[in-house]
Amino acid sequence: MAFDADRRLWVTTSLNIPMPPQLSKGETGSILADTNQDGSFDSVTTFADGLNSDGIVSLQKRRDRLFDSTNYYLEDSDHDGTADQRRLV
């Protein structure tokens, strides 16, 4: 998990642990936000699903971008909170 400059929390969730990396594709990258500044998250946006983080919740997160452990690069180029570009690097 990681916080960004906008104080949003980026997390991954998995339904497939423990699974071999080649079989695991159930991870989701989500953004949790406190939209009314009351100290509690009240908004969850699915940034990307079908990820393979291999059970590791460590996103190398830089502003509307993330990488999963299979070296996919995901980016939200139109800043709507959902990845619209996904490519293998």
VEXVEX-333803 format. One record per residue: residue number from 1; residue in three letters; x, y, z of N, C-alpha, C, CB in turn. Coordinates in pm, 1 decimal. Atoms other than C-alpha are relative to their C-alpha. Glycine has a CB too. Layout:
BEGIN
{num->NUM residu->ALA n.px->X n.py->Y n.pz->Z ca.px->X ca.py->Y ca.pz->Z c.px->X c.py->Y c.pz->Z cb.px->X cb.py->Y cb.pz->Z}
...
END
This chain:
BEGIN
{num->1 residu->MET n.px->83.8 n.py->-117.2 n.pz->0.0 ca.px->0.0 ca.py->0.0 ca.pz->0.0 c.px->88.3 c.py->123.5 c.pz->0.0 cb.px->-95.4 cb.py->-0.2 cb.pz->120.6}
{num->2 residu->ALA n.px->-76.8 n.py->-123.9 n.pz->7.7 ca.px->109.2 ca.py->357.2 ca.pz->-53.8 c.px->-96.4 c.py->118.3 c.pz->-2.5 cb.px->92.3 cb.py->1.0 cb.pz->-125.4}
{num->3 residu->PHE n.px->74.8 n.py->-125.2 n.pz->7.3 ca.px->-20.7 ca.py->710.0 ca.pz->-1.9 c.px->57.1 c.py->84.6 c.pz->-112.6 cb.px->5.3 cb.py->76.9 cb.pz->135.2}
{num->4 residu->ASP n.px->-48.1 n.py->-92.3 n.pz->102.0 ca.px->-1.4 ca.py->961.6 ca.pz->-285.3 c.px->-6.1 c.py->143.6 c.pz->51.8 cb.px->-82.6 cb.py->-14.2 cb.pz->-129.5}
{num->5 residu->ALA n.px->-5.9 n.py->-140.6 n.pz->-39.7 ca.px->36.9 ca.py->1339.5 ca.pz->-278.7 c.px->-137.5 c.py->57.6 c.pz->34.5 cb.px->62.6 cb.py->81.8 cb.pz->-110.8}
{num->6 residu->ASP n.px->136.6 n.py->-45.0 n.pz->-29.1 ca.px->-343.2 ca.py->1379.3 ca.pz->-263.5 c.px->-59.1 c.py->-67.7 c.pz->122.9 cb.px->-89.2 cb.py->-25.7 cb.pz->-119.3}
{num->7 residu->ARG n.px->38.3 n.py->71.0 n.pz->-122.7 ca.px->-356.8 ca.py->1172.4 ca.pz->60.2 c.px->-97.6 c.py->-115.0 c.pz->-24.8 cb.px->-61.6 cb.py->97.2 cb.pz->97.9}
{num->8 residu->ARG n.px->78.7 n.py->119.5 n.pz->30.6 ca.px->-529.0 ca.py->883.1 ca.pz->-116.6 c.px->85.6 c.py->-121.7 c.pz->32.1 cb.px->-47.2 cb.py->-1.6 cb.pz->-150.1}
{num->9 residu->LEU n.px->-69.8 n.py->123.9 n.pz->-31.1 ca.px->-437.7 ca.py->530.0 ca.pz->-11.3 c.px->-20.9 c.py->-98.2 c.pz->-114.0 cb.px->-49.0 cb.py->-59.9 cb.pz->134.3}
{num->10 residu->TRP n.px->3.1 n.py->99.1 n.pz->107.5 ca.px->-351.5 ca.py->282.5 ca.pz->-288.5 c.px->25.7 c.py->-135.9 c.pz->62.9 cb.px->105.8 cb.py->32.1 cb.pz->-112.3}
{num->11 residu->VAL n.px->-12.5 n.py->133.5 n.pz->-58.9 ca.px->-401.0 ca.py->-83.1 ca.pz->-192.5 c.px->-26.1 c.py->-106.1 c.pz->-107.0 cb.px->-98.6 cb.py->-17.4 cb.pz->119.2}
{num->12 residu->THR n.px->39.5 n.py->114.1 n.pz->81.4 ca.px->-418.3 ca.py->-425.3 ca.pz->-352.9 c.px->-74.9 c.py->-98.1 c.pz->88.8 cb.px->123.7 cb.py->-67.9 cb.pz->-67.0}
{num->13 residu->THR n.px->70.7 n.py->105.9 n.pz->-69.9 ca.px->-657.9 ca.py->-699.4 ca.pz->-253.5 c.px->10.1 c.py->-125.4 c.pz->-85.5 cb.px->-149.5 cb.py->38.8 cb.pz->28.1}
{num->14 residu->SER n.px->-16.6 n.py->124.5 n.pz->72.5 ca.px->-632.1 ca.py->-1064.6 ca.pz->-346.2 c.px->-95.7 c.py->-105.3 c.pz->53.1 cb.px->144.1 cb.py->-49.1 cb.pz->9.8}
{num->15 residu->LEU n.px->84.9 n.py->113.0 n.pz->-35.6 ca.px->-864.8 ca.py->-1361.7 ca.pz->-347.9 c.px->73.7 c.py->-131.7 c.pz->-18.7 cb.px->-127.6 cb.py->1.0 cb.pz->-83.3}
{num->16 residu->ASN n.px->-67.9 n.py->120.7 n.pz->45.4 ca.px->-601.4 ca.py->-1610.5 ca.pz->-464.2 c.px->122.9 c.py->-41.3 c.pz->79.6 cb.px->38.9 cb.py->17.6 cb.pz->-138.9}
{num->17 residu->ILE n.px->-122.7 n.py->32.3 n.pz->-71.9 ca.px->-332.6 ca.py->-1632.4 ca.pz->-197.0 c.px->-24.2 c.py->-122.3 c.pz->86.3 cb.px->47.8 cb.py->119.6 cb.pz->86.1}
{num->18 residu->PRO n.px->-122.5 n.py->10.9 n.pz->79.8 ca.px->-150.8 ca.py->-1866.7 ca.pz->-184.9 c.px->-27.0 c.py->-72.7 c.pz->-131.7 cb.px->109.6 cb.py->-73.5 cb.pz->79.5}
{num->19 residu->MET n.px->10.3 n.py->61.2 n.pz->132.2 ca.px->-139.3 ca.py->-1947.9 ca.pz->-555.3 c.px->132.8 c.py->22.4 c.pz->-71.1 cb.px->-120.3 cb.py->59.7 cb.pz->-82.7}
{num->20 residu->PRO n.px->-119.5 n.py->-24.8 n.pz->80.7 ca.px->151.6 ca.py->-1991.6 ca.pz->-795.1 c.px->-21.0 c.py->124.8 c.pz->-85.3 cb.px->32.9 cb.py->-122.6 cb.pz->-89.7}
{num->21 residu->PRO n.px->14.5 n.py->-124.6 n.pz->75.5 ca.px->219.7 ca.py->-1662.2 ca.pz->-977.5 c.px->-66.4 c.py->-17.1 c.pz->-136.3 cb.px->134.2 cb.py->62.2 cb.pz->-18.9}
{num->22 residu->GLN n.px->57.0 n.py->19.5 n.pz->133.7 ca.px->123.9 ca.py->-1809.8 ca.pz->-1316.1 c.px->-150.4 c.py->-24.7 c.pz->4.0 cb.px->68.6 cb.py->-116.3 cb.pz->-69.1}
{num->23 residu->LEU n.px->143.3 n.py->26.6 n.pz->-12.1 ca.px->-223.4 ca.py->-1897.8 ca.pz->-1185.1 c.px->-77.8 c.py->114.5 c.pz->64.8 cb.px->-21.2 cb.py->-125.7 cb.pz->79.6}
{num->24 residu->SER n.px->64.6 n.py->-104.9 n.pz->-77.0 ca.px->-296.5 ca.py->-1588.7 ca.pz->-978.1 c.px->-26.4 c.py->122.5 c.pz->-86.5 cb.px->85.3 cb.py->37.8 cb.pz->120.4}
{num->25 residu->LYS n.px->38.3 n.py->-120.5 n.pz->74.3 ca.px->-487.3 ca.py->-1312.3 ca.pz->-1157.7 c.px->-121.7 c.py->64.3 c.pz->63.9 cb.px->-28.7 cb.py->-33.3 cb.pz->-147.8}
{num->26 residu->GLY n.px->118.4 n.py->-50.8 n.pz->-65.7 ca.px->-737.3 ca.py->-1206.5 ca.pz->-896.0 c.px->23.7 c.py->124.3 c.pz->82.9 cb.px->-57.0 cb.py->-104.7 cb.pz->85.5}
{num->27 residu->GLU n.px->-29.1 n.py->-118.1 n.pz->-80.0 ca.px->-568.6 ca.py->-901.7 ca.pz->-748.2 c.px->-63.0 c.py->124.5 c.pz->-61.1 cb.px->150.6 cb.py->18.8 cb.pz->14.1}
{num->28 residu->THR n.px->58.4 n.py->-127.2 n.pz->40.8 ca.px->-726.5 ca.py->-559.7 ca.pz->-763.7 c.px->77.9 c.py->112.8 c.pz->63.5 cb.px->-149.1 cb.py->8.2 cb.pz->38.5}
{num->29 residu->GLY n.px->-61.3 n.py->-121.9 n.pz->-52.2 ca.px->-557.9 ca.py->-221.6 ca.pz->-724.9 c.px->-109.4 c.py->103.3 c.pz->19.0 cb.px->111.8 cb.py->53.4 cb.pz->-95.3}
{num->30 residu->SER n.px->106.8 n.py->-95.2 n.pz->-31.4 ca.px->-788.3 ca.py->27.8 ca.pz->-552.9 c.px->56.8 c.py->125.9 c.pz->62.9 cb.px->-103.2 cb.py->-63.5 cb.pz->93.8}
{num->31 residu->ILE n.px->-35.1 n.py->-128.9 n.pz->-58.9 ca.px->-772.5 ca.py->390.5 ca.pz->-444.2 c.px->-106.7 c.py->34.8 c.pz->102.6 cb.px->12.5 cb.py->112.2 cb.pz->-109.4}
{num->32 residu->LEU n.px->91.7 n.py->-40.5 n.pz->-106.4 ca.px->-928.7 ca.py->485.4 ca.pz->-110.0 c.px->21.5 c.py->148.7 c.pz->26.4 cb.px->22.3 cb.py->-84.8 cb.pz->130.7}
{num->33 residu->ALA n.px->-11.0 n.py->-144.0 n.pz->-19.2 ca.px->-1004.2 ca.py->852.8 ca.pz->-55.8 c.px->-97.1 c.py->48.8 c.pz->107.2 cb.px->-25.8 cb.py->73.2 cb.pz->-131.6}
{num->34 residu->ASP n.px->84.3 n.py->-69.8 n.pz->-96.6 ca.px->-1144.5 ca.py->1076.7 ca.pz->216.2 c.px->-47.1 c.py->127.5 c.pz->-69.2 cb.px->77.5 cb.py->31.2 cb.pz->135.7}
{num->35 residu->THR n.px->45.3 n.py->-111.9 n.pz->82.6 ca.px->-1352.1 ca.py->1309.7 ca.pz->-1.4 c.px->-57.0 c.py->116.6 c.pz->78.9 cb.px->-102.5 cb.py->-47.7 cb.pz->-95.9}
{num->36 residu->ASN n.px->57.6 n.py->-109.9 n.pz->-78.5 ca.px->-1509.7 ca.py->1511.5 ca.pz->280.8 c.px->88.2 c.py->41.5 c.pz->118.0 cb.px->-137.0 cb.py->-40.0 cb.pz->51.2}
{num->37 residu->GLN n.px->-100.2 n.py->-37.1 n.pz->-100.5 ca.px->-1196.8 ca.py->1542.5 ca.pz->500.8 c.px->-45.7 c.py->-19.7 c.pz->144.7 cb.px->39.0 cb.py->142.8 cb.pz->-19.5}
{num->38 residu->ASP n.px->40.8 n.py->28.4 n.pz->-137.9 ca.px->-1354.1 ca.py->1383.3 ca.pz->809.8 c.px->91.0 c.py->-102.4 c.pz->67.6 cb.px->-143.6 cb.py->-50.0 cb.pz->2.4}
{num->39 residu->GLY n.px->-95.1 n.py->94.3 n.pz->-57.4 ca.px->-1062.7 ca.py->1144.2 ca.pz->863.8 c.px->-30.6 c.py->-145.6 c.pz->-28.7 cb.px->6.1 cb.py->19.5 cb.pz->145.6}
{num->40 residu->SER n.px->35.8 n.py->136.6 n.pz->36.4 ca.px->-1235.7 ca.py->833.2 ca.pz->723.3 c.px->-10.6 c.py->-11.9 c.pz->-151.5 cb.px->-132.7 cb.py->-41.7 cb.pz->67.2}
{num->41 residu->PHE n.px->14.3 n.py->22.8 n.pz->143.7 ca.px->-1215.6 ca.py->685.2 ca.pz->376.1 c.px->-147.2 c.py->-20.7 c.pz->-32.6 cb.px->84.5 cb.py->-122.3 cb.pz->-46.1}
{num->42 residu->ASP n.px->140.0 n.py->13.0 n.pz->38.4 ca.px->-1552.9 ca.py->724.3 ca.pz->206.7 c.px->-17.4 c.py->-25.8 c.pz->-149.1 cb.px->-75.6 cb.py->124.2 cb.pz->39.1}
{num->43 residu->SER n.px->5.7 n.py->25.8 n.pz->142.5 ca.px->-1465.2 ca.py->653.0 ca.pz->-155.7 c.px->102.6 c.py->-107.4 c.pz->-35.5 cb.px->25.1 cb.py->129.8 cb.pz->-80.8}
{num->44 residu->VAL n.px->-89.8 n.py->104.4 n.pz->49.5 ca.px->-1315.8 ca.py->341.5 ca.pz->-318.9 c.px->-16.1 c.py->-6.8 c.pz->-151.3 cb.px->-30.4 cb.py->-139.4 cb.pz->67.1}
{num->45 residu->THR n.px->-0.1 n.py->8.1 n.pz->145.2 ca.px->-1220.9 ca.py->340.8 ca.pz->-686.7 c.px->89.8 c.py->-115.6 c.pz->-41.9 cb.px->47.3 cb.py->133.7 cb.pz->-63.9}
{num->46 residu->THR n.px->-83.4 n.py->107.4 n.pz->52.8 ca.px->-1097.8 ca.py->30.4 ca.pz->-868.2 c.px->87.2 c.py->57.7 c.pz->-110.3 cb.px->-86.5 cb.py->-119.1 cb.pz->-52.9}
{num->47 residu->PHE n.px->-95.0 n.py->-51.5 n.pz->97.4 ca.px->-785.8 ca.py->145.8 ca.pz->-1048.5 c.px->23.3 c.py->-103.3 c.pz->-110.1 cb.px->133.2 cb.py->37.3 cb.pz->68.4}
{num->48 residu->ALA n.px->-22.3 n.py->107.8 n.pz->97.3 ca.px->-720.4 ca.py->-191.0 ca.pz->-1217.0 c.px->-29.1 c.py->-132.8 c.pz->66.7 cb.px->145.7 cb.py->2.8 cb.pz->-55.7}
{num->49 residu->ASP n.px->17.8 n.py->134.6 n.pz->-52.6 ca.px->-814.4 ca.py->-552.9 ca.pz->-1176.0 c.px->69.5 c.py->-99.1 c.pz->-92.4 cb.px->-150.6 cb.py->-34.5 cb.pz->15.1}
{num->50 residu->GLY n.px->-71.6 n.py->100.2 n.pz->76.9 ca.px->-672.9 ca.py->-879.3 ca.pz->-1305.5 c.px->150.3 c.py->9.4 c.pz->16.6 cb.px->-35.1 cb.py->12.3 cb.pz->-144.4}
{num->51 residu->LEU n.px->-143.1 n.py->-15.2 n.pz->-24.8 ca.px->-335.7 ca.py->-793.4 ca.pz->-1154.3 c.px->56.9 c.py->-127.8 c.pz->58.4 cb.px->26.9 cb.py->118.4 cb.pz->94.2}
{num->52 residu->ASN n.px->-69.9 n.py->109.6 n.pz->-65.6 ca.px->-77.9 ca.py->-1040.8 ca.pz->-1033.8 c.px->108.5 c.py->61.0 c.pz->86.3 cb.px->59.5 cb.py->-101.6 cb.pz->-103.6}
{num->53 residu->SER n.px->-99.5 n.py->-57.9 n.pz->-90.2 ca.px->97.4 ca.py->-898.0 ca.pz->-731.9 c.px->72.6 c.py->-107.6 c.pz->77.7 cb.px->-65.4 cb.py->97.9 cb.pz->96.1}
{num->54 residu->ASP n.px->-72.0 n.py->111.9 n.pz->-60.1 ca.px->212.7 ca.py->-1245.5 ca.pz->-624.1 c.px->-7.6 c.py->4.3 c.pz->152.1 cb.px->145.6 cb.py->0.7 cb.pz->-44.9}
{num->55 residu->GLY n.px->18.9 n.py->-5.2 n.pz->-143.4 ca.px->76.2 ca.py->-1180.5 ca.pz->-275.4 c.px->75.2 c.py->111.7 c.pz->68.1 cb.px->39.7 cb.py->-127.7 cb.pz->59.2}
{num->56 residu->ILE n.px->-78.2 n.py->-109.3 n.pz->-58.4 ca.px->291.4 ca.py->-872.9 ca.pz->-223.2 c.px->-78.7 c.py->129.6 c.pz->-17.1 cb.px->141.9 cb.py->11.1 cb.pz->-66.8}
{num->57 residu->VAL n.px->72.4 n.py->-126.5 n.pz->6.5 ca.px->114.1 ca.py->-549.2 ca.pz->-137.6 c.px->102.3 c.py->112.4 c.pz->2.3 cb.px->-102.2 cb.py->13.9 cb.pz->118.0}
{num->58 residu->SER n.px->-96.6 n.py->-109.7 n.pz->12.0 ca.px->386.9 ca.py->-316.3 ca.pz->-254.2 c.px->-9.0 c.py->53.7 c.pz->-141.3 cb.px->146.4 cb.py->-46.9 cb.pz->33.6}
{num->59 residu->LEU n.px->15.4 n.py->-62.8 n.pz->129.7 ca.px->291.0 ca.py->-93.9 ca.pz->-540.6 c.px->104.4 c.py->109.1 c.pz->-13.2 cb.px->-142.9 cb.py->56.8 cb.pz->-18.5}
{num->60 residu->GLN n.px->-94.0 n.py->-108.1 n.pz->26.0 ca.px->564.9 ca.py->117.2 ca.pz->-685.1 c.px->-81.7 c.py->110.5 c.pz->-64.1 cb.px->121.3 cb.py->-45.9 cb.pz->-92.1}
{num->61 residu->LYS n.px->101.5 n.py->-96.9 n.pz->39.1 ca.px->320.8 ca.py->402.9 ca.pz->-705.8 c.px->58.8 c.py->138.0 c.pz->-18.6 cb.px->-110.4 cb.py->4.7 cb.pz->102.7}
{num->62 residu->ARG n.px->-38.0 n.py->-137.9 n.pz->27.7 ca.px->390.3 ca.py->738.6 ca.pz->-865.3 c.px->-115.8 c.py->68.0 c.pz->-70.8 cb.px->130.2 cb.py->7.2 cb.pz->-85.7}
{num->63 residu->ARG n.px->112.5 n.py->-79.2 n.pz->53.3 ca.px->91.9 ca.py->966.6 ca.pz->-923.8 c.px->-88.1 c.py->-78.6 c.pz->-95.2 cb.px->52.0 cb.py->122.5 cb.pz->-71.1}
{num->64 residu->ASP n.px->84.4 n.py->67.9 n.pz->97.0 ca.px->-179.2 ca.py->777.0 ca.pz->-1126.6 c.px->70.1 c.py->-105.9 c.pz->-85.4 cb.px->-59.8 cb.py->100.2 cb.pz->-88.7}
{num->65 residu->ARG n.px->-68.4 n.py->108.5 n.pz->68.7 ca.px->61.1 ca.py->496.1 ca.pz->-1223.1 c.px->32.3 c.py->-108.4 c.pz->100.9 cb.px->128.8 cb.py->50.1 cb.pz->-70.8}
{num->66 residu->LEU n.px->-47.8 n.py->105.7 n.pz->-88.0 ca.px->145.6 ca.py->157.4 ca.pz->-1075.8 c.px->56.6 c.py->-113.3 c.pz->-83.1 cb.px->-112.6 cb.py->-51.0 cb.pz->91.6}
{num->67 residu->PHE n.px->-59.6 n.py->117.4 n.pz->62.1 ca.px->339.1 ca.py->-157.1 ca.pz->-1154.8 c.px->-41.6 c.py->-121.2 c.pz->81.4 cb.px->156.0 cb.py->12.1 cb.pz->-8.7}
{num->68 residu->ASP n.px->22.1 n.py->122.8 n.pz->-76.3 ca.px->249.4 ca.py->-514.4 ca.pz->-1063.8 c.px->123.1 c.py->-88.2 c.pz->-14.2 cb.px->-128.5 cb.py->-74.9 cb.pz->-48.3}
{num->69 residu->SER n.px->-121.1 n.py->80.6 n.pz->-5.5 ca.px->496.7 ca.py->-795.5 ca.pz->-1002.2 c.px->30.2 c.py->-73.7 c.pz->-130.4 cb.px->-11.1 cb.py->-99.0 cb.pz->111.4}
{num->70 residu->THR n.px->-28.7 n.py->60.4 n.pz->129.8 ca.px->463.0 ca.py->-930.2 ca.pz->-1356.8 c.px->43.4 c.py->105.8 c.pz->-100.1 cb.px->-122.5 cb.py->-75.4 cb.pz->-52.6}
{num->71 residu->ASN n.px->-57.2 n.py->-108.4 n.pz->80.1 ca.px->601.3 ca.py->-599.6 ca.pz->-1485.6 c.px->-97.7 c.py->64.5 c.pz->-97.2 cb.px->116.5 cb.py->-51.3 cb.pz->-76.1}
{num->72 residu->TYR n.px->94.7 n.py->-80.0 n.pz->76.7 ca.px->282.6 ca.py->-450.5 ca.pz->-1620.6 c.px->1.7 c.py->141.8 c.pz->53.0 cb.px->-142.7 cb.py->-59.7 cb.pz->6.7}
{num->73 residu->TYR n.px->4.9 n.py->-142.7 n.pz->-32.9 ca.px->278.3 ca.py->-72.5 ca.pz->-1624.7 c.px->-142.7 c.py->45.1 c.pz->-26.7 cb.px->105.3 cb.py->84.7 cb.pz->-84.4}
{num->74 residu->LEU n.px->137.2 n.py->-46.6 n.pz->14.6 ca.px->-62.8 ca.py->80.7 ca.pz->-1566.8 c.px->-3.3 c.py->149.9 c.pz->24.4 cb.px->-95.6 cb.py->-74.4 cb.pz->97.5}
{num->75 residu->GLU n.px->5.7 n.py->-145.1 n.pz->-13.3 ca.px->-147.0 ca.py->447.0 ca.pz->-1611.4 c.px->-141.7 c.py->49.5 c.pz->-22.3 cb.px->96.0 cb.py->67.4 cb.pz->-98.5}
{num->76 residu->ASP n.px->127.2 n.py->-69.5 n.pz->15.0 ca.px->-450.9 ca.py->668.8 ca.pz->-1575.4 c.px->29.7 c.py->131.9 c.pz->-69.1 cb.px->-71.9 cb.py->22.0 cb.pz->138.8}
{num->77 residu->SER n.px->-40.3 n.py->-120.2 n.pz->73.3 ca.px->-379.0 ca.py->920.5 ca.pz->-1849.0 c.px->-108.0 c.py->107.9 c.pz->-2.6 cb.px->36.9 cb.py->-36.8 cb.pz->-141.2}
{num->78 residu->ASP n.px->105.0 n.py->-101.8 n.pz->0.0 ca.px->-719.1 ca.py->1093.0 ca.pz->-1831.5 c.px->-45.4 c.py->38.8 c.pz->141.9 cb.px->-119.3 cb.py->-50.1 cb.pz->-79.8}
{num->79 residu->HIS n.px->19.8 n.py->-36.0 n.pz->-141.2 ca.px->-716.0 ca.py->1114.2 ca.pz->-1447.0 c.px->-143.8 c.py->-20.5 c.pz->50.1 cb.px->39.2 cb.py->144.1 cb.pz->20.6}
{num->80 residu->ASP n.px->133.5 n.py->31.4 n.pz->-50.4 ca.px->-1056.5 ca.py->952.9 ca.pz->-1391.5 c.px->2.9 c.py->-104.1 c.pz->111.5 cb.px->-87.6 cb.py->-49.0 cb.pz->-113.2}
{num->81 residu->GLY n.px->-13.7 n.py->95.0 n.pz->-108.9 ca.px->-919.8 ca.py->710.3 ca.pz->-1130.4 c.px->8.3 c.py->-145.0 c.pz->-43.0 cb.px->-112.5 cb.py->15.8 cb.pz->91.9}
{num->82 residu->THR n.px->-6.3 n.py->135.4 n.pz->53.3 ca.px->-915.0 ca.py->403.6 ca.pz->-1357.2 c.px->110.6 c.py->-9.4 c.pz->-104.5 cb.px->-135.8 cb.py->-41.4 cb.pz->-60.8}
{num->83 residu->ALA n.px->-108.6 n.py->19.1 n.pz->96.8 ca.px->-617.4 ca.py->267.0 ca.pz->-1550.6 c.px->-57.1 c.py->-14.7 c.pz->-140.1 cb.px->85.3 cb.py->-123.7 cb.pz->36.3}
{num->84 residu->ASP n.px->43.9 n.py->11.9 n.pz->138.9 ca.px->-670.5 ca.py->321.4 ca.pz->-1921.7 c.px->113.7 c.py->-43.2 c.pz->-91.2 cb.px->-57.7 cb.py->131.9 cb.pz->-48.6}
{num->85 residu->GLN n.px->-113.4 n.py->52.4 n.pz->75.8 ca.px->-324.1 ca.py->210.2 ca.pz->-2034.4 c.px->61.8 c.py->-112.6 c.pz->81.9 cb.px->105.7 cb.py->112.5 cb.pz->-31.7}
{num->86 residu->ARG n.px->-63.2 n.py->115.1 n.pz->-65.6 ca.px->-171.9 ca.py->-128.2 ca.pz->-1953.6 c.px->95.5 c.py->-59.9 c.pz->-101.4 cb.px->-106.6 cb.py->-106.9 cb.pz->50.0}
{num->87 residu->ARG n.px->-95.9 n.py->58.7 n.pz->92.2 ca.px->148.6 ca.py->-250.2 ca.pz->-2110.3 c.px->110.3 c.py->-73.1 c.pz->76.6 cb.px->60.3 cb.py->108.1 cb.pz->-90.7}
{num->88 residu->LEU n.px->-108.7 n.py->77.5 n.pz->-56.5 ca.px->422.8 ca.py->-501.9 ca.pz->-2040.1 c.px->129.7 c.py->75.6 c.pz->-19.5 cb.px->7.6 cb.py->-139.9 cb.pz->-63.8}
{num->89 residu->VAL n.px->-129.1 n.py->-70.2 n.pz->9.7 ca.px->759.0 ca.py->-343.4 ca.pz->-1962.2 c.px->114.9 c.py->-93.8 c.pz->27.5 cb.px->5.3 cb.py->117.7 cb.pz->97.1}
END
